[in-house]
Amino acid sequence: MQAPTVVSAVPSQGHRDCGGIGGHPRGLTTLFFTELWERFSYYGMRAILVLYMVAPASAGGLGFETRLAAMIYGIYTMSVYMTAIPGGFIADRFLGARRSVLYGGIVIALGHFSMVFASKFFFFAGLVLIVTGTGLLKPNISTMLGSLYDEDDDRRDGGFSIFYMGINIGAALAPLVCGFLAQSEIFKGFLARLGFAPIVSWHWGFAAAGVGMVLGLVNYVIHRQRIAHVGLKPSERKVAAGLNQTGNQTLTVDEWKRIGAIGVLFVFTGLFWSVYEQGGSSLNLFADTLTRTEVLGLAFPSSWFQSLDPVYVIVLAPLFSWLWVRLGHKQPSSPAKFTWGLAFLGLGIAIMVPASLLAVQGKVSPLWLSIVYLLMVIGELCLSPVGLSTVTKLAPQRFLGITMGVWFLAAAFGNLLAGFLSGFFDAHDPRGLAVLFGGMAGAILAAACVLGFLTPSVRKLMGKVH
């Protein structure tokens, strides 16, 4: 039997379709806003997840110890990416990417709305549903985006950077909205005036995340014609592409080399996320317990720090997109971009060392975390959208969905390690935090040096792909 391919049923519209954002394919606009609202739902819930788990029952939380909450957080975020593998397989073999994204979004929305109920059962059931739905949606929306471009289209990395900006617009808005509903004394007072117990405010934050996913689904359905030529079911792809029912799934030597290049980048991507994801765990706790949460005398919820990362991305992503398009074939290779990404991440987390030492004397200025997040985001923009784009170029087209799922496994392992490391957070031992963050910085900077050394070899494995 002919192996089901994940390429579009017709040639990609990369060089002919320029009617979308910034001269990109029109389908980018549909996927941009769908991912924006899906990420609003994910990061809105993520911004308050650890804080809700460690909050005492008297404050409406679950009253978990920090180590237990960090472990649950790590397992949850790991699982979100682990399920990308079966999600990619289901799309490749049965549903197609387009339907997988739709069904995944529906399941995600159900998960968020489950967490509206103040019950441990519904809390964990909601996490399971979100994990399941994200596994269907996350790898396949990236697969469809890659299918909009030809392999040698210089707009490709730029398109992924624009897509990444959509992710972060949602991620920027989410903590502001969900964090306000969950933590703000203003909203708690409003609930009290309506006759509700103020401590249920957490669940209004979870509900807002669900509303975000629903908005994403509405956009996806209304503008589905823009992506009608990509993400088809296997049977539809065979008919449209004129494929017969014979063939094999064997890989060529060049394809194996490309997979080898993906494997090398996979390892360093996992290390990257193990430190970057401290933003939702140890850095989130640092913001809540050791950072002054006020500006010019005005107090704000600690979860609002979670908006810094995406705001920086919104500002910087267009610059990165312009830069890659401007440089064209002269832009740095993908492994070189990865090296810079690791270097900036290492510098960012290293700043937490003096910040932690100053916390011995009391809460520190919010400027420390602001600078940390800025450097980390520069690293993110050098690595994350480039990684998605690179996989869509290097992976064998007939296995693109499952390969993208495997790629997200790097983030899964990174998130699990992030949860383990954040379990050592102790607000009562700032000097110990300096050692913790210093160790992370040393490991990531060393990884950057190693990848820089390996870059020429990785480029050879990539062949003609830059």
C-alpha positions as CSV (number, residue, x, y, z in Angstrom):
1,M,0.0,0.0,0.0
2,Q,1.1,3.5,-0.7
3,A,2.1,5.3,2.5
4,P,-0.2,8.2,3.3
5,T,1.6,11.5,2.7
6,V,1.1,14.7,4.5
7,V,1.8,17.0,1.7
8,S,-1.1,19.0,0.4
9,A,-3.4,17.6,-2.2
10,V,-2.2,20.2,-4.7
11,P,1.2,21.8,-5.0
12,S,1.8,24.2,-2.1
13,Q,0.7,27.7,-2.8
14,G,4.0,29.2,-1.5
15,H,5.0,31.2,-4.6
16,R,1.5,31.9,-6.0
17,D,-0.5,32.7,-2.9
18,C,0.6,36.1,-1.5
19,G,-2.8,37.4,-0.3
20,G,-2.2,36.9,3.4
21,I,-0.3,38.7,6.2
22,G,2.8,40.5,4.8
23,G,2.5,38.8,1.4
24,H,2.3,35.3,2.9
25,P,-0.3,32.6,1.9
26,R,-3.9,33.4,3.0
27,G,-4.0,30.3,5.0
28,L,-1.5,31.8,7.4
29,T,-4.1,34.3,8.6
30,T,-6.5,31.5,9.5
31,L,-3.9,29.4,11.3
32,F,-2.5,32.6,12.9
33,F,-5.8,33.5,14.7
34,T,-6.7,29.9,15.5
35,E,-3.4,29.4,17.3
36,L,-3.6,32.8,18.9
37,W,-6.8,31.8,20.8
38,E,-5.7,28.2,21.5
39,R,-2.5,29.6,23.1
40,F,-4.7,32.2,25.0
41,S,-6.5,29.2,26.5
42,Y,-3.3,27.3,27.3
43,Y,-1.3,30.1,28.8
44,G,-4.2,31.6,30.6
45,M,-4.6,28.4,32.5
46,R,-0.9,27.9,32.8
47,A,-0.4,31.3,34.4
48,I,-2.5,30.4,37.4
49,L,-2.0,26.6,37.5
50,V,0.9,26.4,40.0
51,L,-0.4,29.3,42.0
52,Y,-3.8,27.6,42.3
53,M,-2.3,24.3,43.4
54,V,-0.1,25.8,46.2
55,A,-2.8,28.2,47.4
56,P,-4.4,27.0,50.7
57,A,-7.9,25.8,50.8
58,S,-8.9,28.9,52.7
59,A,-7.9,30.9,49.6
60,G,-9.8,28.6,47.3
61,G,-6.7,26.6,46.2
62,L,-5.8,22.9,46.5
63,G,-3.2,23.4,49.3
64,F,-0.5,21.2,47.6
65,E,3.1,21.5,48.7
66,T,5.5,23.2,46.3
67,R,7.3,20.0,45.3
68,L,4.0,18.2,44.6
69,A,2.6,21.1,42.6
70,A,5.9,21.4,40.6
71,M,5.8,17.6,39.8
72,I,2.1,17.8,38.6
73,Y,3.0,20.9,36.5
74,G,6.0,19.1,35.0
75,I,4.0,15.9,34.2
76,Y,1.1,18.0,32.8
77,T,3.3,20.1,30.5
78,M,5.3,17.1,29.4
79,S,2.1,15.2,28.6
80,V,0.8,18.1,26.5
81,Y,3.7,17.5,24.1
82,M,3.9,13.7,24.5
83,T,0.5,13.3,23.0
84,A,1.7,15.1,19.9
85,I,3.1,11.8,18.7
86,P,-0.3,9.9,18.6
87,G,-1.9,13.1,17.4
88,G,0.4,13.3,14.4
89,F,-0.1,9.5,13.7
90,I,-3.9,9.9,13.8
91,A,-3.7,12.8,11.4
92,D,-1.3,11.0,9.0
93,R,-3.3,7.8,8.9
94,F,-6.9,8.6,9.6
95,L,-8.3,12.1,10.1
96,G,-5.9,14.4,8.3
97,A,-4.4,17.5,9.9
98,R,-7.3,19.8,9.3
99,R,-9.9,17.6,11.1
100,S,-7.5,16.8,13.8
101,V,-7.1,20.5,14.7
102,L,-10.9,20.9,14.8
103,Y,-11.5,17.9,17.0
104,G,-8.5,18.8,19.2
105,G,-9.8,22.3,19.8
106,I,-13.2,21.0,20.9
107,V,-11.7,18.6,23.5
108,I,-9.4,21.4,24.8
109,A,-12.4,23.6,25.4
110,L,-14.2,20.9,27.3
111,G,-11.1,20.5,29.4
112,H,-11.0,24.1,30.4
113,F,-14.7,24.2,31.2
114,S,-14.3,21.1,33.4
115,M,-12.0,23.1,35.6
116,V,-14.7,25.6,36.3
117,F,-16.0,23.2,39.0
118,A,-14.3,23.4,42.4
119,S,-13.4,19.7,42.6
120,K,-10.2,17.8,42.4
121,F,-11.8,15.3,40.1
122,F,-12.8,17.9,37.6
123,F,-9.4,19.6,38.0
124,F,-7.5,16.5,37.0
125,A,-10.2,15.5,34.4
126,G,-9.7,18.9,32.8
127,L,-6.0,18.5,32.7
128,V,-6.4,15.1,30.9
129,L,-8.8,16.6,28.3
130,I,-6.5,19.5,27.6
131,V,-3.6,17.2,27.2
132,T,-5.6,15.0,24.8
133,G,-6.9,17.8,22.7
134,T,-3.6,19.6,22.5
135,G,-2.0,16.4,21.2
136,L,-4.4,16.5,18.2
137,L,-4.1,20.2,17.6
138,K,-0.5,21.3,18.2
139,P,1.6,19.2,15.8
140,N,-1.0,19.3,13.0
141,I,-1.6,23.1,12.9
142,S,2.2,23.4,12.4
143,T,2.1,20.7,9.7
144,M,-0.6,22.7,7.8
145,L,1.4,25.9,8.0
146,G,4.5,24.2,6.6
147,S,2.4,22.8,3.7
148,L,1.5,26.3,2.6
149,Y,5.1,26.9,1.4
150,D,7.4,25.3,-1.1
151,E,10.5,23.8,0.5
152,D,12.9,26.5,-0.9
153,D,10.5,29.5,-0.2
154,D,12.6,32.2,1.6
155,R,9.3,33.3,3.3
156,R,9.1,30.1,5.2
157,D,11.0,31.0,8.4
158,G,9.4,34.4,8.3
159,G,6.0,32.9,8.0
160,F,6.7,30.8,11.1
161,S,7.9,33.9,12.9
162,I,4.6,35.6,12.1
163,F,2.7,32.5,13.3
164,Y,4.8,32.6,16.4
165,M,3.8,36.2,17.0
166,G,0.1,35.0,17.0
167,I,0.9,32.5,19.6
168,N,2.4,35.2,21.8
169,I,-0.4,37.7,21.3
170,G,-2.7,35.1,22.9
171,A,-0.1,34.3,25.5
172,A,0.3,38.0,26.4
173,L,-3.5,38.6,26.8
174,A,-4.1,35.4,28.7
175,P,-2.4,36.1,32.0
176,L,-3.8,39.6,32.1
177,V,-7.4,38.3,31.7
178,C,-7.2,35.0,33.5
179,G,-4.8,36.3,36.2
180,F,-7.0,39.3,36.9
181,L,-10.1,37.1,37.3
182,A,-8.2,34.6,39.4
183,Q,-6.2,36.8,41.7
184,S,-7.4,40.4,41.6
185,E,-9.0,41.8,44.8
186,I,-11.1,44.0,42.5
187,F,-12.7,41.0,40.9
188,K,-13.1,39.2,44.2
189,G,-14.9,42.2,45.5
190,F,-17.2,42.1,42.5
191,L,-18.0,38.5,43.1
192,A,-18.8,39.2,46.7
193,R,-21.2,41.9,45.7
194,L,-23.0,39.4,43.4
195,G,-23.3,36.9,46.3
196,F,-20.5,34.5,45.2
197,A,-17.7,33.4,47.5
198,P,-14.5,35.4,46.5
199,I,-12.4,32.3,46.8
200,V,-14.0,30.8,43.7
201,S,-12.3,33.4,41.5
202,W,-9.7,30.8,40.4
203,H,-12.4,29.0,38.4
204,W,-13.5,32.2,36.6
205,G,-9.9,32.3,35.3
206,F,-10.2,28.7,34.1
207,A,-13.5,29.5,32.4
208,A,-12.0,32.5,30.6
209,A,-9.4,30.1,29.1
210,G,-12.2,27.9,27.8
211,V,-13.9,30.9,26.1
212,G,-10.6,31.6,24.4
213,M,-10.5,28.2,22.8
214,V,-14.1,28.5,21.6
215,L,-13.2,31.8,19.8
216,G,-10.4,30.0,18.1
217,L,-12.7,27.3,16.9
218,V,-15.2,29.8,15.5
219,N,-12.4,31.5,13.5
220,Y,-11.2,28.1,12.3
221,V,-14.6,27.1,11.0
222,I,-15.5,30.4,9.4
223,H,-12.3,30.7,7.5
224,R,-11.8,27.0,6.7
225,Q,-11.8,27.6,2.9
226,R,-8.4,29.3,3.1
227,I,-6.8,26.0,4.1
228,A,-9.0,23.7,2.1
229,H,-6.1,22.4,0.1
230,V,-3.9,21.3,3.0
231,G,-4.3,18.9,5.9
232,L,-6.5,16.4,4.0
233,K,-7.3,12.8,5.0
234,P,-5.1,10.1,3.5
235,S,-7.8,9.0,1.1
236,E,-8.4,12.5,-0.1
237,R,-4.7,13.1,-0.6
238,K,-4.3,10.0,-2.7
239,V,-7.2,10.9,-5.0
240,A,-6.3,14.6,-5.4
241,A,-2.6,13.8,-6.0
242,G,-3.3,10.9,-8.4
243,L,-1.5,8.4,-6.3
244,N,-1.9,4.6,-6.8
245,Q,-2.3,2.1,-4.1
246,T,1.3,0.7,-4.4
247,G,4.6,1.8,-3.1
248,N,6.8,1.5,0.1
249,Q,7.7,3.4,3.1
250,T,11.4,2.9,3.0
251,L,13.7,5.9,3.6
252,T,16.5,6.9,1.4
253,V,20.0,7.6,2.6
254,D,19.5,11.4,2.3
255,E,16.3,11.1,4.3
256,W,18.1,9.2,7.1
257,K,20.7,11.9,7.2
258,R,18.0,14.6,7.5
259,I,16.4,12.6,10.3
260,G,19.9,12.5,12.0
261,A,20.0,16.3,11.8
262,I,16.6,16.5,13.4
263,G,17.8,14.2,16.1
264,V,20.8,16.4,17.0
265,L,18.6,19.5,17.2
266,F,16.1,17.5,19.2
267,V,18.5,17.0,22.0
268,F,19.4,20.7,22.3
269,T,15.8,21.7,22.0
270,G,14.9,19.6,25.0
271,L,17.7,21.2,27.1
272,F,16.4,24.6,26.0
273,W,12.9,24.0,27.2
274,S,14.0,22.6,30.5
275,V,15.3,26.1,31.4
276,Y,12.9,28.2,29.4
277,E,9.8,26.6,31.1
278,Q,11.0,27.8,34.4
279,G,8.9,30.9,33.5
280,G,5.8,29.1,34.5
281,S,7.2,27.4,37.6
282,S,10.2,28.6,39.5
283,L,10.3,32.1,38.0
284,N,6.5,32.3,38.6
285,L,7.0,31.4,42.2
286,F,9.9,33.9,42.4
287,A,7.6,36.6,41.1
288,D,4.9,35.7,43.7
289,T,7.1,35.4,46.8
290,L,10.4,37.4,46.2
291,T,9.5,40.2,43.8
292,R,7.7,43.5,44.4
293,T,4.5,43.3,42.5
294,E,3.9,47.0,42.1
295,V,4.8,49.8,39.7
296,L,4.6,53.5,40.7
297,G,2.6,52.5,43.8
298,L,0.1,50.4,41.8
299,A,-0.1,46.7,42.8
300,F,-0.7,44.0,40.2
301,P,-1.2,40.2,40.3
302,S,2.1,38.2,40.2
303,S,0.7,36.2,37.4
304,W,0.9,39.3,35.1
305,F,4.7,38.6,34.8
306,Q,3.7,35.8,32.6
307,S,2.7,38.3,30.0
308,L,6.2,39.7,29.7
309,D,7.5,36.9,27.5
310,P,4.8,37.1,24.9
311,V,4.8,40.9,24.8
312,Y,8.5,40.8,24.0
313,V,7.8,38.3,21.3
314,I,5.1,40.5,19.8
315,V,7.5,43.3,19.6
316,L,10.5,41.3,18.3
317,A,9.0,38.6,16.1
318,P,8.3,41.0,13.2
319,L,11.9,42.2,13.4
320,F,13.1,38.6,13.2
321,S,10.7,37.8,10.4
322,W,11.9,40.8,8.4
323,L,15.6,39.9,9.1
324,W,15.3,36.3,7.8
325,V,13.5,37.4,4.7
326,R,15.9,40.3,4.2
327,L,19.0,38.0,4.4
328,G,17.4,35.4,2.1
329,H,19.8,32.6,1.4
330,K,22.5,34.5,3.3
331,Q,20.8,34.0,6.7
332,P,22.5,31.8,9.3
333,S,21.8,28.1,9.1
334,S,19.2,26.5,11.4
335,P,21.8,24.9,13.8
336,A,23.6,28.3,14.0
337,K,20.3,30.0,15.0
338,F,19.8,27.3,17.6
339,T,23.3,28.0,19.0
340,W,22.4,31.7,19.4
341,G,19.1,30.7,21.0
342,L,20.8,28.6,23.7
343,A,23.4,31.4,24.4
344,F,20.8,34.1,25.0
345,L,18.7,31.7,27.2
346,G,21.8,31.0,29.3
347,L,22.6,34.7,29.7
348,G,19.0,35.3,30.7
349,I,18.8,32.7,33.5
350,A,22.2,33.7,34.7
351,I,20.8,37.1,35.7
352,M,18.7,35.2,38.3
353,V,21.9,34.6,40.3
354,P,22.4,38.2,41.4
355,A,18.6,38.7,41.7
356,S,18.4,35.7,44.1
357,L,21.3,37.0,46.2
358,L,19.7,40.4,46.5
359,A,16.5,38.7,47.7
360,V,18.3,37.8,50.9
361,Q,17.6,41.4,51.9
362,G,14.0,41.4,50.8
363,K,11.8,41.5,47.7
364,V,13.6,42.6,44.6
365,S,12.6,45.0,41.8
366,P,10.4,43.7,39.0
367,L,13.1,44.9,36.6
368,W,15.2,41.8,37.3
369,L,12.5,39.5,35.9
370,S,11.8,41.9,33.1
371,I,15.5,41.7,31.9
372,V,15.6,37.9,32.4
373,Y,12.5,37.4,30.2
374,L,13.8,39.7,27.5
375,L,17.0,37.7,27.0
376,M,15.1,34.4,27.2
377,V,12.7,35.6,24.5
378,I,15.5,36.6,22.1
379,G,16.8,33.0,22.5
380,E,13.3,31.7,22.0
381,L,12.9,33.5,18.7
382,C,16.2,32.2,17.5
383,L,15.2,28.6,18.2
384,S,11.5,27.8,18.5
385,P,9.9,29.0,15.3
386,V,13.0,28.1,13.4
387,G,12.8,24.6,14.8
388,L,9.2,24.2,13.6
389,S,10.1,25.4,10.2
390,T,13.2,23.2,9.9
391,V,11.3,20.0,10.8
392,T,8.8,20.7,8.0
393,K,11.7,21.0,5.6
394,L,13.8,18.1,6.8
395,A,11.1,15.5,7.6
396,P,10.1,12.9,4.9
397,Q,6.8,14.3,3.6
398,R,4.9,11.1,4.0
399,F,5.8,11.0,7.7
400,L,5.6,14.7,8.4
401,G,2.7,14.5,11.0
402,I,4.3,11.9,13.2
403,T,7.8,13.5,12.8
404,M,6.3,16.8,14.0
405,G,4.8,14.9,16.9
406,V,8.3,13.4,17.8
407,W,9.7,16.9,17.6
408,F,7.4,18.1,20.3
409,L,8.6,15.2,22.4
410,A,11.8,17.3,22.9
411,A,9.6,19.9,24.6
412,A,7.9,17.2,26.6
413,F,11.1,16.0,28.1
414,G,12.2,19.6,28.6
415,N,9.0,20.4,30.5
416,L,9.4,17.3,32.7
417,L,12.9,18.3,33.6
418,A,11.8,21.8,34.1
419,G,9.2,20.6,36.6
420,F,11.8,18.5,38.4
421,L,14.2,21.4,38.7
422,S,11.6,23.9,39.9
423,G,10.8,21.4,42.7
424,F,14.0,22.6,44.4
425,F,12.6,26.2,44.6
426,D,12.6,27.4,48.2
427,A,11.6,31.0,48.8
428,H,13.2,30.8,52.3
429,D,16.7,30.0,50.8
430,P,17.6,32.7,48.2
431,R,21.2,31.6,48.3
432,G,20.2,28.1,47.3
433,L,18.2,29.7,44.5
434,A,21.3,31.4,43.2
435,V,23.0,28.0,43.0
436,L,20.0,26.5,41.3
437,F,19.8,29.2,38.6
438,G,23.5,29.3,38.2
439,G,23.6,25.6,37.5
440,M,21.0,26.0,34.8
441,A,22.9,28.9,33.2
442,G,26.2,26.9,33.2
443,A,24.6,23.9,31.6
444,I,22.8,25.9,28.8
445,L,25.9,28.0,28.0
446,A,28.0,24.8,27.7
447,A,25.3,23.3,25.4
448,A,25.6,26.3,23.2
449,C,29.3,25.8,22.9
450,V,28.9,22.1,22.0
451,L,26.2,22.8,19.4
452,G,28.4,25.6,17.9
453,F,31.2,23.0,17.5
454,L,28.8,20.5,15.9
455,T,27.1,23.0,13.5
456,P,29.3,22.1,10.4
457,S,28.5,18.4,10.8
458,V,24.8,19.0,11.3
459,R,24.7,21.2,8.1
460,K,26.2,18.3,6.1
461,L,23.4,16.0,7.4
462,M,20.9,18.6,6.3
463,G,22.1,18.4,2.7
464,K,20.6,21.2,0.5
465,V,18.3,22.4,3.3
466,H,19.7,25.5,4.9
